Amino acid sequence: MPVITYRQALNDTLGEELARDPNVLLMGEEIGKFQGSYRITEGLQSEFGKQRVVDTPIAEEGFVGLATGAAMLGLRPVVEIMTINFILVAIDQIVNHASKIHYMFGGQARVPLVIRTPSGGVGQLAATHSQSFENWFAYCPGLKVVAPATPYDAKGLMRSAIRDDDPVIFIESLALYDTKGEVPRDDDYTLPIGMAEVKREGADITVVSYSRMTVVAMQVAQNLEKEGISVEVIDLRSLRPLDRPTIINSVKKTNRAVVIEEDWRSYGIGAEIAATIQEEAFDYLDAPVQRVAGVEVPLPYAAKLSQASKPGAQDLINAIRRALQGGKRWQK
Amino acid sequence: MAEVTMPRLSDTMSEGAVGRWLKKPGDAVADGEIIAEIETDKATMELQAFESGTLQKILVPEGQTVPIGQAIAIIGDGAAPDEAAAPDAGAQQAASEEGGAEASARNTAEAKAEAQQAPATPAPQAAPPASQSNGQSSDERIKASPLARRMADERGIDLRQVQGTGPGGRIIKENIESFQPSAAPTTAPAATQAPAPAASQPAAAAPAPAGEVTPMSRMRRAIARAMTDSQPGTPHIYVTAEIDMAAAVKLRKQIIDSGASEVKISINDLVVKASAKALLKFPTLNSSYTTSADGQPGVARHQQINVSVAVALEDGLVAPVVRDTDKKALGTIAGEIKDMAGRAREGKIKQNELEGATFQVSNLGMFDVVEFTSIIPAPLAASLSVGVVRQTPVVRNGELAVGELMYVTLSVDHRVADGATAAQFLQELRRLLESPMSLLV
């Protein structure tokens, strides 16, 4: 199986979907002539033309509204928001229109819209360019939110998102674009939206993660295995709908859980997971559910402060040790 | 409130020493901060806190080596140590007392002052009754994970009897899984189903098979360590009681006069039988200090009650063993002791008849000794020293009378049991001997 980057997987998939379905079109800032700020749409405008790969003005609310209308009339727009920080300008279009039209107008129109955007911070992009807002959208009924962690999942979920008849927020990650993984060629696979994956089986503790934090969790699980700690890693892949059964089944097996997310802790994805676990697996818990998340500050520009504000492998290891505390099995 | 435990820093590490504390009690610590240097068998490594808070208490001083998994410090919320420790029983109590025990072992004025400042929990000697082994009283909310609660419910386990090892003494799944009912008389009859072959259970059989070893609580371990510090080897304590043997003397005479027993029953036979019956109620004294397979100190409860009787030889001493003493009739016990003691004096006792004791009785009454103490033969947990029965003025129902008093002294391995248990055992022994009919049934 060929090994390609996350970026390449997205680029390939967008190209394949443009070729497969004439109703698919791409829209966004600098995605055509400039080939995308992060080169996700590289080569697509020259291949499919300016009608199918549309460069928009810097006006997110306007072009998300435009895409919503186009979707209602049968097109399948895939909108790039350069980073999730800029999506706030368009949030009224997404939350008050795209997510509700099918419901409020008696099912007369569907909105097969994809908004893809990288979330989270990388490098020194400072407070307004390093945020994670996927929970804002996962909060909203009428939207679907996916956040793949690997090139394979990115491809399978992008296909599903484009072919889905409801608006899908497709969360990418700047830090994942250059990561590599196996992706089959000439295989039109899709991944169902709303299904998590047990990425690694373990017996002692469940780590729930998504997007880049899944990569962190997998590394930590590998390291802790040397100490005899068996970590099960769940990659959510989809934040709405949330695959609660997979989480619950895992916790019923391991009796302990840690949730790791890149965004701020309060009111986050981790809070939702922790609440779900206590609701549905209370009698199986042997320790409080631990949350690992970012420090609740506007992300500092200074490199060291920025680093210290973000959750990392050591934070996850510490949380796992907290959750395992008192169990002799792991201390000997 | 969280315990910082000796971490496992390498594959081969089984214990580590605190090389240097980088924080002192009262200092704020942050999750991930380096708080100490740990010396392993291979290298000096940094110890990270994985809890934010205040370093409440250092349990293991610099230079001391402890096994991995043992608590070495407590990180709390910054409240004064005593106040913070007060609401929680269980492990915190044990932890604070461990600190106390070590403090007294250090024996410095500072340490003494420290120990005196910790009045929140009772001293180890005032041990709670065996039925409340986790030190939590019945009307307190017991800290247990939801899972442990459900498992205990399903298995009919009383959470008050379970020692929690989770943070703050919380009872967790593995505490329920490894729980063995303590001090329950029901455990003793189970011995009949699996009698250990005599030869495989020699007197110095420690360490016992791991499955039978109950790990010591931290409090128990702290007591064991502190006692061994002051009395290396087996730290003994001695508890003496006076028993009115009038009824026993009368019963003995009746048995002899009636010819009910082929062998002449002795006072000592009655004491041996009564000891075995009392041990049924106090199995802690029918056990051995040992270490489990993983090297942790523990207590091996013996499945059988085998009382040995010290027999003086011309220049020495042997102690033949009466197996399953609790199950044998008085006449059988008397016969076996007479037979084995006779052969011992002739040098014809077999080695296997001297092995497998779980408790010992020494009697110097025939030499008119009123009271003495005996050294516990390892690895037993206790031995009983029996004095002469002598006529002494006693007060009965407010009137002076002639009593037949006997002094008994129980020597107890203080690592395994405390004075209160010894005293309760002697109460039971006294009850049995003062109402000796119970020895016949």
Interface residues (C-beta under 8 A of the other chain):
Chain A: K226 E227 N255 F282 D283 Y284 L285 D286 A287 Q314 D315 I317 N318 A319 R321 R322 Q325 G326 G327 K328 R329 Q331 K332
Chain B: A2 E3 T5 M6 P7 R8 D11 D31 G32 Q48 F50 E51 I68 G69 S145 P146 L147 A148 R149 R150 G164 T165 G166 P167 R170 I172 K173 E174 D294
